[in-house]
Amino acid sequence: MDASFPHRRRALSAILKKSRIDSLLITHPANWFYLTGFTGESGALVVSGTGAALVTDGRFVVQAREETNGIRIRQQEGSLLESVTRLLGDLRARRVGFDPIHTTVSQLQAARKASGGRLEWVSVAGAVETLRMRKDAGELAQMRKAAILAGEIVEFAVGLLKPGVSEREVGAEIEYHMRKRGASGPSFETIVAFGERSALPHARPTGKRLRKNELVVLDLGVILGHYCSDITRTVFAGRAPKRIRTWYKAVLEAQEAAISVVREGVACRDVDAAARRVLAGYGLDHLFVHSTGHGLGLEVHEAPRVAKGQARRLEPGNAITIEPGVYAEGIGGIRIEDDVAVHAGRTEILTRAPRNLIEL
């Protein structure tokens, strides 16, 4: 059995004790996987000071028994929330926490109705996410593998860029190659954007075909061993003009400046500010329309956010992206993104692909 799962549950129980919560209802799949190893798609986990119990329907009971250890498995009877409230009754719970980020108003109303007023429902936001933010050595080792694979995939993708190829064709080849290399799939829908469409930060592949003298943005990530990676590289199909070279230089310097600030104890807003200062020096800060980065782990977007106003300070075990970019309507976009891990006393760039401007 992976010893990390009971360790995580004990850490969560300590948080609940401080909050005077008897039990915590967990309905988000990434959170119940983090605490138990269960990969099923339906269910609810209840964690209390005396242990943990998973309620799931008949499709996943055998799977839950195979994937978990030290967890009580209860088959759902009736609605999920009816089964959960019966379980809470057996546990003699009184104050039950729920996460308002993952529990809808209708779900909360149904839970209150099912419990017949016997339970006090208490909002407890982000308790599991707070634990997930600090990756252990095993998690970071898996994320390193996922990041290295993403870098190799993006280098493979560059070789697909020929005049006449479509965004969809490149995207399909990328995601096929991910799985061929052992990934369970992409950590998000792969972004392949040619020409003017590269100015759309979250462009999705279309039938547009690549022409000479166009920018290309490739943004992809793999899920490997449950953990996500995220990398972006920008390519120019031809000989890049002076303006594009200058913009690329600015974005690369902005990324390098932000990465140089990443270390234990630094506020996320200060990392973001480091990238923006460089772009402002080039007069390009108005073309940077998103945050500098985000946390990464079991999901492609996690805490902490690396953005303006984010006072949270980086801690050992944090894994974040650093991805400044500039986007000009009618011209295109340039983004460079890498995954960075914070260790005690040092910083590690997990992704390994070259960051120089590639001209085809």
C-alpha positions in Angstrom: 0.0 0.0 0.0 1.2 3.5 -0.8 1.9 5.0 2.6 1.2 8.5 1.3 -2.6 8.0 1.3 -3.0 7.4 5.1 -0.5 10.1 5.8 -2.6 12.6 3.8 -5.8 11.5 5.5 -4.2 12.0 8.9 -3.0 15.5 7.9 -6.6 16.3 6.8 -8.0 15.0 10.0 -5.7 17.3 11.9 -7.1 20.3 9.9 -10.7 19.1 10.7 -9.9 18.9 14.4 -8.7 22.5 14.4 -11.9 23.6 12.7 -14.1 21.5 15.1 -15.5 19.5 12.2 -16.6 15.9 12.8 -16.4 14.8 9.2 -15.7 16.3 5.8 -17.7 15.4 2.7 -15.5 15.2 -0.4 -17.2 15.0 -3.8 -14.3 16.1 -6.1 -12.7 13.1 -7.9 -9.2 14.5 -7.8 -9.5 15.0 -4.0 -10.7 11.5 -3.3 -8.0 10.1 -5.5 -5.4 12.2 -3.6 -6.6 10.7 -0.3 -7.4 7.1 -1.2 -6.1 6.2 -4.7 -9.6 5.5 -6.0 -9.9 6.5 -9.6 -13.7 5.9 -10.1 -16.0 8.5 -11.6 -18.8 8.4 -9.1 -19.0 8.6 -5.3 -18.3 10.6 -2.2 -15.7 10.3 0.4 -16.2 11.0 4.1 -13.2 11.7 6.2 -13.4 11.9 10.0 -11.1 11.6 13.0 -11.8 7.8 13.1 -11.0 7.0 9.5 -12.5 7.3 6.0 -15.4 5.8 4.1 -16.2 5.8 0.4 -19.7 5.6 -0.9 -19.9 4.6 -4.6 -22.4 2.9 -6.8 -22.4 -0.7 -7.9 -20.3 -0.1 -11.0 -17.3 0.9 -8.9 -17.4 -1.1 -5.7 -15.0 -3.8 -6.9 -12.7 -1.2 -8.3 -12.8 0.7 -5.0 -11.8 -2.4 -3.1 -8.9 -3.1 -5.4 -7.5 0.4 -5.5 -7.8 1.4 -1.8 -6.6 0.1 1.5 -7.8 1.1 5.0 -11.0 2.6 3.6 -14.5 1.4 4.3 -16.4 0.9 1.1 -20.2 1.3 1.1 -22.4 0.6 -1.9 -24.8 3.4 -2.8 -28.4 2.7 -2.0 -30.9 5.3 -3.3 -29.4 8.7 -4.1 -25.8 9.4 -3.3 -26.6 12.0 -0.7 -29.1 9.7 1.0 -26.4 7.1 1.3 -23.9 9.6 2.6 -26.3 10.9 5.3 -27.0 7.4 6.4 -23.2 6.9 6.7 -22.9 10.1 8.7 -25.6 8.9 11.0 -23.7 5.7 11.6 -20.6 7.8 12.4 -22.6 9.9 14.8 -21.4 13.1 13.1 -22.8 16.4 14.1 -20.8 19.1 12.3 -20.1 18.1 8.7 -17.9 20.1 6.4 -18.5 20.6 2.7 -16.4 22.4 0.1 -18.5 25.2 -1.5 -16.1 25.1 -4.5 -17.3 21.6 -5.4 -20.8 21.4 -3.8 -23.6 23.0 -5.6 -26.5 24.8 -3.9 -28.9 22.1 -5.0 -26.6 19.4 -3.6 -26.4 21.2 -0.3 -30.1 21.5 -0.1 -30.6 17.8 -0.9 -28.1 16.9 1.8 -29.8 19.0 4.4 -33.2 17.5 3.4 -31.8 14.0 3.5 -30.3 14.6 7.0 -33.6 15.8 8.4 -31.9 18.7 10.2 -29.8 16.3 12.3 -26.5 17.7 10.9 -24.9 21.1 10.9 -23.4 21.7 7.5 -20.3 23.9 7.7 -18.5 25.5 4.7 -14.8 24.4 4.6 -13.2 25.7 1.4 -10.1 24.2 -0.1 -9.0 21.9 2.8 -7.8 19.1 0.5 -6.4 21.6 -2.1 -4.3 23.1 0.6 -2.6 19.8 1.2 -2.4 19.0 -2.6 -0.5 22.3 -3.1 2.6 20.9 -1.3 3.8 18.0 -3.3 5.9 15.3 -1.7 9.0 13.9 -3.2 7.1 11.0 -4.9 4.7 13.4 -6.5 7.4 15.7 -7.8 9.3 12.8 -9.2 6.2 11.8 -11.2 5.6 15.4 -12.3 9.3 15.6 -13.5 8.6 12.6 -15.7 5.4 14.1 -17.1 7.2 17.4 -17.8 10.1 15.7 -19.5 7.7 13.8 -21.7 5.8 16.9 -22.6 9.0 18.5 -23.7 9.8 15.6 -25.9 6.3 15.7 -27.4 6.6 19.4 -28.2 9.9 18.8 -30.0 8.2 16.0 -31.9 5.3 18.4 -32.8 7.7 21.0 -34.3 8.7 18.3 -36.8 5.1 18.1 -38.0 5.0 21.8 -39.0 5.0 21.9 -42.8 3.2 24.3 -45.1 -0.3 22.9 -45.7 -0.7 20.9 -42.5 -3.8 21.8 -40.5 -4.1 22.7 -36.8 -6.3 19.7 -36.3 -3.9 17.3 -38.0 -1.0 18.5 -35.7 -3.2 18.3 -32.6 -4.4 14.8 -33.4 -0.8 13.6 -34.0 0.4 15.2 -30.8 -2.3 13.4 -28.7 -1.8 10.1 -30.4 1.9 10.4 -29.8 1.3 11.1 -26.1 -0.5 7.9 -25.6 1.9 6.0 -27.7 4.7 7.2 -25.3 2.7 6.0 -22.2 0.6 9.0 -21.2 -3.0 8.3 -20.3 -4.0 11.4 -22.3 -3.6 15.1 -22.6 -3.9 17.2 -19.4 -6.1 19.6 -21.4 -7.2 19.9 -25.1 -4.0 20.5 -27.0 -3.6 24.1 -28.4 -2.3 24.4 -31.9 -2.7 27.9 -33.4 -1.4 29.2 -36.7 -1.0 32.8 -37.8 -3.4 35.4 -36.5 -5.1 32.6 -34.5 -2.0 32.4 -32.3 -3.2 35.7 -30.7 -6.0 33.6 -29.0 -4.4 32.4 -25.7 -6.8 29.4 -25.6 -7.2 28.7 -29.3 -8.4 25.2 -30.1 -7.3 23.4 -33.3 -9.3 24.1 -36.4 -9.0 23.2 -40.1 -6.7 26.2 -40.7 -3.6 25.2 -42.7 -0.1 26.5 -42.0 1.3 29.0 -44.5 4.8 30.5 -44.7 5.7 33.5 -42.5 3.2 32.6 -39.7 3.6 32.3 -36.0 2.7 28.9 -34.4 1.8 28.4 -30.8 2.0 24.9 -29.4 0.6 24.4 -25.9 0.3 20.9 -24.6 0.5 18.7 -21.5 0.4 15.0 -20.7 -1.1 13.1 -17.8 1.4 10.5 -16.7 0.9 8.5 -13.6 -2.1 10.8 -12.8 0.0 14.0 -12.7 -0.2 16.8 -15.3 2.4 18.8 -17.2 2.0 21.9 -19.2 4.4 23.4 -21.8 4.2 26.0 -24.5 6.6 26.8 -27.3 6.3 29.3 -30.2 7.6 28.7 -33.7 7.9 30.9 -36.8 7.3 29.3 -40.2 9.9 31.1 -42.1 12.5 33.8 -41.3 11.1 35.8 -38.5 10.9 39.6 -39.1 12.6 42.0 -36.6 9.4 42.8 -34.7 8.7 39.1 -34.0 12.3 38.5 -32.9 12.1 41.5 -30.6 8.8 40.3 -29.1 10.1 36.8 -28.7 13.2 38.2 -26.9 11.0 40.2 -24.6 8.8 37.2 -23.7 11.8 35.0 -23.1 13.4 37.6 -20.8 10.2 38.1 -19.0 10.0 34.3 -18.4 13.6 34.2 -17.2 13.0 37.1 -14.9 9.9 35.4 -13.3 11.7 32.1 -12.9 14.7 33.8 -11.2 12.3 35.2 -8.6 10.7 31.8 -7.8 11.8 30.5 -4.4 10.5 29.6 -1.0 8.9 32.6 0.7 8.3 34.8 -2.3 4.8 36.1 -2.9 3.1 34.8 -6.1 2.3 38.4 -7.0 6.0 39.2 -7.0 6.7 36.5 -9.5 4.0 37.9 -11.7 5.4 41.4 -11.3 8.8 40.3 -12.4 7.5 39.2 -15.8 5.4 42.3 -16.3 8.3 44.7 -15.5 10.3 43.2 -18.4 7.4 43.4 -20.8 6.8 47.0 -19.7 10.4 47.8 -20.5 9.7 46.8 -24.1 6.3 48.6 -24.2 4.5 45.3 -24.5 2.9 44.9 -21.1 -0.6 45.9 -22.6 -0.4 42.8 -24.8 0.0 40.5 -21.8 -3.6 39.6 -21.1 -3.4 36.7 -18.6 -1.6 35.8 -15.4 2.0 34.6 -15.3 1.2 31.1 -14.1 -0.8 28.6 -12.1 -0.3 25.6 -9.9 0.0 22.2 -11.4 -0.5 18.6 -10.1 -3.4 16.1 -10.3 -5.2 18.8 -12.3 -3.7 21.2 -14.8 -5.0 24.2 -12.9 -4.4 24.2 -9.2 -3.4 26.5 -6.4 -1.3 28.6 -6.1 -2.2 31.3 -8.7 0.8 33.3 -10.0 -1.0 36.6 -10.7 -1.5 40.2 -9.7 -2.7 40.6 -6.1 -1.9 37.0 -5.0 -0.2 37.4 -1.6 0.2 33.6 -1.0 3.9 32.8 -0.6 5.6 29.9 -2.3 6.4 26.8 -0.3 8.6 23.8 -0.8 6.5 21.3 -2.8 4.7 23.9 -4.9 4.7 23.2 -8.7 3.8 26.1 -10.9 3.9 27.2 -14.5 5.6 30.3 -15.7 4.0 31.4 -19.0 4.2 35.1 -20.0 3.0 36.0 -23.5 2.1 38.8 -25.8 -0.9 38.7 -28.2 -1.6 41.2 -31.0 -4.8 41.0 -32.9 -4.2 40.5 -36.6 -0.6 39.5 -36.1 -0.4 36.6 -33.7 0.9 35.6 -30.3 4.0 34.5 -28.5 4.0 32.4 -25.3 6.8 30.5 -23.6 5.8 28.2 -20.8 7.7 25.8 -18.4 6.9 23.9 -15.2 8.8 24.9 -12.1 9.1 23.2 -8.8 10.0 24.9 -5.5 12.3 23.0 -3.2 13.8 24.0 0.1 16.7 26.3 -0.9 16.4 25.8 -4.6 14.2 25.9 -7.7 13.9 23.3 -10.4 12.7 23.7 -14.0 10.9 20.4 -14.7 10.4 20.9 -18.4 13.5 20.4 -20.5 12.8 21.5 -24.1 14.9 24.3 -25.6 13.4 27.8 -25.4 15.1 29.5 -28.3 13.0 30.9 -31.2 12.6 28.1 -33.8 12.4 29.2 -37.4 11.4 26.6 -40.0 
